[in-house]
Structure formats: C-alpha cells, structure tokens
Amino acid sequence: MKFNLFRGHEAVSAEPTSATTLTMAPTQVVIVTAADTSSSNNTEINKNDMFEEIKSKFLNEIDKIPLPPWALIAIAVVAALLILTCCFCIIKKCCCKKKKNKKGKKGKDGFNMKNMQGGEDDDDDEGETGLTEEEKEEEEKEQEKLGKLQYSIDYDFENTKLTVGILQAADLISMDSGGTSDPYVKVLLLPDKKKKYDTKVHKKTLNPVFNETFVFKVPYEELGGKTLVMSVYDYDRFSKHDVIGEVKIAMNTIDLGRPIEEWRDLESADQEEPEKLGDICISLRYVPTAGKLTVCILEAKNLKKMDACGLSDPYVKIQLLQGGKRLKKKKTTVKKNTLNPYYNESFSFEIPLEQMQKILVAVTVFDYDKIGKNDAIGKIFVGSKATGLGLKHWSDMLANPRRPIAQWHPLQPEEDIDGQLASLNAKK
C-alpha cells in the first residue's frame, strides 16, 4: 500500500507540465540573489574590518611619536596649506598658458596653419621659439630696414688710385620730426682715419642722389689690409650728426680687376665711445683800462695721432668771434712730430670793456699737412656765452683783471663746437 501510494505520488510529481517549469525558475533566481546579497554583506564587513585595523595601526603609530597633540595638528595644517598652495599654482599656470595660447592664435576663428596641418602643441611651440623681451627688441632692430646705398669702386693699377663713387641712396629712415632727413655720406679707408671725405648735404629727402667720386692714393700691396667704410649721416645744424647706417667692405674680399657698381643695404653702425682728442692749456688776461685781451697758448698733451707714423704736426689757430662773424685770427708755429707740443706763444686783441660780453674766442688745434687739407684735431671756445670750463675760465679772467689765468681744456670734435656756436647765433 505504501508502495503504491509512493508510486502514485511519484507519478504525479513526475508529470511534466509547463506550469511547474515556470514556477521553478523564479525560485532559483531568488536563491541566487540571496547568495549575492550575503556575499556583498560579507565583503562590506571585511572592508570595515580592514579600515578599522588600518585606523588602529595609524593611531598606534601616532601615539608612539613623542609630540603633543597640538604639534601634530599644526603639522597637519601646514601640510594641508602646502598642498593647497601647490594646487593653486598649478591651476594658475595652466590658466596663464591657455590665455597665452588664445592671444597667439592667428587667422579667422582662431585657427592658424599649424593647427590646420597637424595640431602641434602651442606650448611646445612657445618653448621652442620663446624669446625674452630684450631678444625680441634686438630682432626688431635687426629686421628694421635703414635704407640702401648705391656705390661704385674702381682701381687704377697704373697710378695706384682707388676711386670710390657715392651714387645715391634710397628708402632711408626718417631722422627728423618732419618725417625726412638731411643725409650726407662720409667715406674713409680704415685703418687710416685721417683721410676722409664728405658728400654734400641733401636737405629733407629720404632718396638723395649724390653722384660724387673720391680718390684714395693707395699702393696695391697695402690695399688688402684696408676696409672701405661708407657711412650715411643725418646732418643737424645745432647738435651732433646722427648716423643712419653704414656699408663696410673689406678690400681683400672684392675683385678689383673690374669696376664695381652695386646696391647694398645699410647696416646699423656701432656706437663708438667718444674718441679722446687730447687737452690744451691756455692762459687768458684782460686789462680793462687798456681794453686789451691777451690769449697765450701754453701747451697741449695727448693729442690724437693723425699721421701714419703715429704722430702729428700740430699748430693752433685762434679766432675772435662776434655775432657769428670772425673779427680776427692768429696762428702759432707748427711743432713737428709730436703729440705733446709746447708753444708758450701770446696773442693780443684790443677789445673795449663794453664789448667783452659779446666776444667769443675759439681755439682749434690742427694737424699740418704739406699735401692736402690740414685736418682739425679738436676745438674749444671760451666766452660769456660758453658753458662749463669755457664759461668758468672767462669769468675767472674778468674777476681777476690784469692777472693771467691758466686752464686746461679737453678738446672736442670740431663739428660739435661749430654746432654749438651756430646754435648760439641762432638764438639771437
């Protein structure tokens, strides 16, 4: 009986139906999810245990440190501030780079050719081509065009003559406030500075036409060691002439077998330190009752070398000036082959006392040359309208009548003194 009942039960349970199949599947799913939740709970418990364990170890280590709690808190605060500062600096640097990149973008919609071609990093470009402000200024100066000069060079082998032609200049930079210049060209053959030529001054133009030639007598054997310099200047009546640019040609780098005629861009001329021309000692004496001014040329020292042998043949010219006009002139004797001549030569001029405030005395030291023009070494002037030592010397003389007052004066370039004298006359 039991067996039958068991069999019947077994038969009933064994009958497959779709309903029983469907009900069994969800029961299995419920079992799986329960297992998952239990495992996740276990992992959470394990994590909490690990955290508690690490926390306890950390607190134990802190307890071992021989510092009071307030010190530990201070250290933690400082460390936090350092971290925050570093983060702030990094963020600020990134923002600055982004701003620079935005400023550096070119073209429409902020695109440039580099971005279109391959997307190179702007930061890398800045790192490779980045320049300081001083370097950028130097590059701008180098890139600035000063103008160009057309010249010609021809050498006569039979007569050993070098002919230099200054033809014209073009596109010169403006040096005057009116947007023009008053250019002229100075030509010399270095290292000899004694022999130099100047073209005529062309007023208010940036494209002057000169068409002037100059001849240097130079043996061919000596020509290789010389350098031809053609400097373009802006003439200024009342101050020092400013150099616009220059062309330098080493004579050993050109072919003198044929005439040369070409254009060349002007290069910036090196600003040289003022050349020392020497000093001159003069004595002034005025007798008011007789209306007599005595100028004594005592001596000079350390004069500039003007001859090829390294010496000079100096003499002194004294000019009495009033209102830009030359009233009288005197000369000393020539002292041969010396840079430290001693003269002790006196010259007298009759000047009424009421005219003394209008008088200027110009003193020029020249190098005597048998062939050619005598070159000025340097010049000074004294008088009531002079400045510096020139004014002081004149005032000392008037304050001490009948007594000779001696004074050393540093020589200045002749063109500078002439400019000062012209300026004084223009103020009247």
MOCOR-V31435 format. One record per residue. N is the residue number from 1. SS is DSSP state (h for helix, s for strand, l for the rest). PHI is phi as a letter, one per 20 degrees, with the letter a starting at -180 (999 if undefined). D_LAST is the distance of its C-alpha to the last C-alpha in Angstrom with 1 decimal. Layout:
BEGIN
{{N:SS:PHI:D_LAST} {N:SS:PHI:D_LAST}}
END
This chain:
BEGIN
{{1:l:999:156.0} {2:h:f:153.0} {3:h:f:152.4} {4:h:f:152.5} {5:h:g:150.3} {6:h:f:147.8} {7:h:f:148.2} {8:h:f:147.7} {9:h:f:144.6} {10:h:f:143.3} {11:h:f:144.0} {12:h:f:142.3} {13:h:f:139.2} {14:h:e:139.2} {15:l:f:139.0} {16:l:e:135.5} {17:l:c:133.7} {18:h:f:130.3} {19:h:f:130.0} {20:h:f:130.6} {21:h:f:128.2} {22:h:f:125.4} {23:h:f:126.1} {24:h:f:126.1} {25:h:f:122.6} {26:h:f:120.7} {27:h:f:122.7} {28:h:f:121.3} {29:h:f:117.8} {30:h:f:118.1} {31:h:f:119.4} {32:h:f:116.4} {33:h:f:113.8} {34:h:f:115.5} {35:h:f:115.3} {36:h:f:111.6} {37:h:f:110.9} {38:h:f:112.8} {39:h:f:111.0} {40:h:f:107.6} {41:h:f:108.6} {42:h:f:109.6} {43:h:f:106.2} {44:h:f:104.5} {45:h:f:106.7} {46:h:f:105.9} {47:h:f:102.1} {48:h:f:102.4} {49:h:f:104.4} {50:h:f:101.9} {51:h:f:99.0} {52:h:f:101.0} {53:h:f:101.8} {54:h:f:98.1} {55:h:f:97.1} {56:h:f:99.7} {57:h:f:98.6} {58:h:f:94.9} {59:h:f:95.8} {60:h:f:98.0} {61:h:f:95.2} {62:h:f:92.8} {63:h:f:95.5} {64:h:f:95.6} {65:l:f:91.9} {66:l:e:91.5} {67:l:c:88.8} {68:l:f:89.1} {69:h:g:88.8} {70:h:f:85.5} {71:h:f:83.9} {72:h:f:85.3} {73:h:f:83.9} {74:h:f:80.4} {75:h:f:80.5} {76:h:f:81.5} {77:h:f:78.6} {78:h:f:76.1} {79:h:f:77.5} {80:h:f:77.3} {81:h:f:73.7} {82:h:f:72.9} {83:h:f:74.6} {84:h:f:72.8} {85:h:f:69.4} {86:h:g:70.2} {87:h:f:71.2} {88:h:f:68.1} {89:h:f:65.9} {90:h:f:67.8} {91:h:f:67.6} {92:h:f:63.9} {93:h:f:63.3} {94:h:f:65.4} {95:h:f:63.5} {96:h:f:60.1} {97:h:f:61.3} {98:h:f:62.6} {99:h:f:59.2} {100:h:f:57.4} {101:h:f:60.0} {102:h:f:59.4} {103:h:f:55.7} {104:h:e:56.2} {105:l:f:58.6} {106:l:c:57.5} {107:l:n:58.8} {108:h:f:60.7} {109:h:l:62.9} {110:h:m:61.6} {111:l:d:63.3} {112:l:c:61.8} {113:h:f:63.4} {114:h:f:64.6} {115:h:f:66.4} {116:h:f:68.0} {117:h:e:69.2} {118:l:a:70.8} {119:l:m:69.6} {120:l:f:68.0} {121:l:f:66.9} {122:h:f:63.3} {123:h:f:63.4} {124:h:f:64.4} {125:h:f:61.5} {126:h:f:59.1} {127:h:f:60.6} {128:h:e:60.4} {129:h:d:57.0} {130:l:f:55.3} {131:l:c:51.9} {132:l:f:49.7} {133:h:f:46.3} {134:h:f:44.5} {135:h:f:46.8} {136:h:f:46.1} {137:h:f:42.3} {138:h:f:42.9} {139:h:f:45.1} {140:h:f:42.5} {141:h:f:39.9} {142:h:f:42.5} {143:h:f:43.4} {144:l:f:39.9} {145:l:e:39.4} {146:l:e:36.3} {147:l:p:37.1} {148:s:b:39.1} {149:s:c:38.7} {150:s:d:40.9} {151:s:b:41.4} {152:s:c:44.1} {153:s:c:45.7} {154:s:b:48.1} {155:s:d:49.7} {156:s:e:51.2} {157:l:f:54.1} {158:l:f:54.9} {159:l:d:51.5} {160:l:l:50.6} {161:s:c:47.3} {162:s:d:45.7} {163:s:d:43.7} {164:s:d:41.5} {165:s:d:40.3} {166:s:d:37.5} {167:s:e:38.5} {168:s:a:36.8} {169:s:c:35.9} {170:s:b:36.9} {171:l:l:36.5} {172:l:f:33.5} {173:l:f:32.3} {174:l:e:29.0} {175:l:d:26.3} {176:l:d:23.4} {177:l:f:23.4} {178:l:e:24.2} {179:l:n:27.5} {180:l:c:26.7} {181:l:b:25.6} {182:s:d:24.1} {183:s:e:27.1} {184:s:b:28.1} {185:s:d:31.1} {186:s:d:31.5} {187:s:d:35.0} {188:s:b:36.8} {189:s:d:40.4} {190:s:f:41.1} {191:l:e:42.0} {192:s:e:40.2} {193:s:e:36.4} {194:s:f:35.6} {195:s:e:36.2} {196:s:b:33.9} {197:s:c:32.5} {198:s:c:29.7} {199:l:f:30.0} {200:l:f:27.4} {201:l:e:25.1} {202:s:d:26.2} {203:l:e:23.7} {204:l:l:24.8} {205:s:b:28.5} {206:l:d:31.2} {207:l:c:33.7} {208:l:f:32.2} {209:s:d:34.5} {210:s:e:33.8} {211:s:l:37.0} {212:s:c:36.0} {213:s:c:38.5} {214:s:c:38.2} {215:s:d:41.0} {216:s:d:42.1} {217:s:e:44.9} {218:l:c:47.1} {219:l:f:50.9} {220:h:f:52.8} {221:h:f:54.4} {222:h:e:51.0} {223:h:f:49.7} {224:l:f:51.6} {225:l:e:49.8} {226:l:d:46.3} {227:s:c:44.2} {228:s:e:41.9} {229:s:c:38.7} {230:s:c:36.6} {231:s:d:33.6} {232:s:e:31.5} {233:s:d:27.9} {234:s:d:25.1} {235:l:f:21.9} {236:l:c:18.7} {237:l:f:15.5} {238:l:d:14.0} {239:l:b:17.4} {240:l:f:20.9} {241:l:f:22.8} {242:s:e:25.6} {243:s:e:29.1} {244:s:e:31.0} {245:s:a:34.4} {246:s:b:36.4} {247:s:c:39.8} {248:s:d:41.9} {249:s:c:45.0} {250:s:f:47.4} {251:h:f:48.7} {252:h:e:52.3} {253:h:d:52.5} {254:l:c:52.1} {255:l:e:54.5} {256:l:e:53.0} {257:l:f:56.0} {258:l:b:54.5} {259:l:f:51.0} {260:s:d:49.2} {261:s:b:47.1} {262:s:b:46.4} {263:s:e:44.2} {264:s:b:43.5} {265:s:f:41.8} {266:l:f:38.8} {267:s:d:39.4} {268:l:f:37.2} {269:l:e:35.8} {270:l:f:36.6} {271:l:e:33.6} {272:l:e:34.1} {273:l:f:33.2} {274:l:g:30.3} {275:l:f:31.9} {276:l:f:32.2} {277:l:d:30.9} {278:l:o:31.9} {279:s:c:30.6} {280:s:c:29.7} {281:s:d:30.3} {282:s:c:28.4} {283:s:c:28.8} {284:s:d:26.2} {285:s:b:27.5} {286:s:c:25.9} {287:s:d:28.1} {288:l:f:26.4} {289:l:f:29.2} {290:l:e:29.1} {291:l:m:25.3} {292:s:c:26.2} {293:s:d:24.6} {294:s:d:27.1} {295:s:d:26.4} {296:s:d:29.7} {297:s:e:30.2} {298:s:e:33.2} {299:s:a:34.2} {300:s:c:33.4} {301:s:b:35.6} {302:l:l:36.5} {303:l:f:34.5} {304:l:f:34.7} {305:l:f:37.7} {306:l:d:36.8} {307:l:e:40.1} {308:l:f:43.2} {309:l:f:45.1} {310:l:n:42.9} {311:l:c:41.1} {312:l:b:38.2} {313:l:d:37.6} {314:s:e:34.4} {315:s:b:32.3} {316:s:c:28.9} {317:s:d:26.0} {318:s:d:23.5} {319:s:c:20.3} {320:s:e:18.2} {321:s:d:14.5} {322:s:b:11.8} {323:l:m:8.5} {324:l:n:10.3} {325:s:d:13.3} {326:s:e:16.6} {327:s:e:18.2} {328:s:b:21.4} {329:s:b:23.4} {330:s:c:26.7} {331:s:c:29.2} {332:l:e:32.0} {333:l:f:35.5} {334:l:e:36.5} {335:s:d:38.6} {336:l:e:41.2} {337:l:l:42.3} {338:l:b:40.7} {339:l:d:38.4} {340:l:c:38.3} {341:l:f:37.5} {342:s:d:37.7} {343:s:d:35.9} {344:s:l:35.5} {345:s:d:33.7} {346:s:d:31.5} {347:s:c:28.8} {348:s:d:27.6} {349:s:c:24.5} {350:s:e:24.3} {351:l:c:21.2} {352:l:f:21.4} {353:h:g:20.9} {354:h:f:18.2} {355:h:e:16.1} {356:h:f:16.8} {357:h:f:13.9} {358:h:d:11.5} {359:s:e:14.0} {360:s:c:14.6} {361:s:d:18.1} {362:s:d:18.9} {363:s:c:22.6} {364:s:c:24.3} {365:s:e:28.0} {366:s:d:29.7} {367:s:d:33.3} {368:l:f:35.0} {369:l:c:37.0} {370:l:f:39.5} {371:l:d:39.5} {372:l:n:36.4} {373:l:e:32.7} {374:l:f:31.8} {375:s:e:30.5} {376:s:f:27.8} {377:s:e:29.2} {378:s:a:26.2} {379:s:b:23.0} {380:s:b:21.1} {381:s:b:18.3} {382:s:c:18.1} {383:s:q:15.8} {384:l:f:14.4} {385:l:d:11.7} {386:l:f:14.6} {387:l:c:16.9} {388:l:m:20.7} {389:h:f:22.7} {390:h:f:19.9} {391:h:f:18.5} {392:h:f:22.2} {393:h:f:23.3} {394:h:f:20.7} {395:h:f:21.5} {396:h:f:25.2} {397:h:f:25.0} {398:h:f:23.5} {399:h:f:26.1} {400:l:c:28.9} {401:l:f:28.6} {402:l:m:31.0} {403:l:d:31.8} {404:l:f:30.9} {405:s:d:29.5} {406:s:e:30.2} {407:s:b:28.8} {408:s:e:29.5} {409:s:c:26.6} {410:s:f:27.4} {411:l:f:26.3} {412:s:c:24.2} {413:l:g:24.2} {414:h:g:22.2} {415:h:f:20.7} {416:h:f:19.5} {417:h:f:17.7} {418:h:f:16.2} {419:h:f:15.0} {420:h:f:13.3} {421:h:f:11.6} {422:h:f:10.5} {423:h:f:9.2} {424:h:f:7.2} {425:h:f:5.7} {426:h:f:5.5} {427:l:f:3.8} {428:l:f:0.0}}
END
